[in-house]
Amino acid sequence: MKSIEIKGKLREKIGKSNSRKLRSQGNVPCVIYGEGENIHFYAHENDFRKMIYSPNVFRVKLDIEGKKYEAVLQDIQFHPVTDSILHIDFYQIREDKPVTVNVPVQFSGVAEGVKEGGKLLCEMRWMKVRGLPNHLPDMIDLDVTGLKLGNSIKIGDLDYSNLELMHSKNSVVASVKLTRVSKGALPEEEEAEAEAAAEGEGEEAGESGEGSGTEGGEEDKS
């Protein structure tokens, strides 16, 4: 997991009026929780750009007026119109304590089913995983080369050492959908079976959901 260092200052006051004042000065109100009391602080919005506008998950090394904390991003709130950062929640981590985070999924290879005219559907762009901080990856690389027409890759098909996948085993990660072009590539009997399988997997994917952020804690919405 990549790391980033951010220096912050403790908030003397908390509340909506103080938060508005900080934002007007280009700062972002933040909170860190997970160990003991919540710590409310702020840092300039520019300090978060590398962390926010990136597909990677970062291990954040916070320096708040000389005190050091290790954390991961738990939640971020954006202004609905300007898209500016309103508030950030961090979850404090320890080396011996598992943490749950969302990790981006990168699909590699060209699926066999795509070569036959099918369409690759990437059902999960992010995957919720749980593990010790040192075992958390920047992203999960999923090779779809062997994925055939009408088939799918499910959570239950995957196994990563030192990581627990926090989704139902039937959740679909990627599939190859039949198209008009690809239907001619299969015998009628196999085509019917593939269509039935694709429809069933689509329903399972719709029932499964993706979580967000890390393990809970209190949130400062102001």
Summary of the structure (lengths in Angstrom):
residues: 222
radius of gyration: 21.6
end to end distance: 29.7
largest distance: 71.4
contacts: 663
relative contact order: 0.17
helix: 23%
strand: 38%
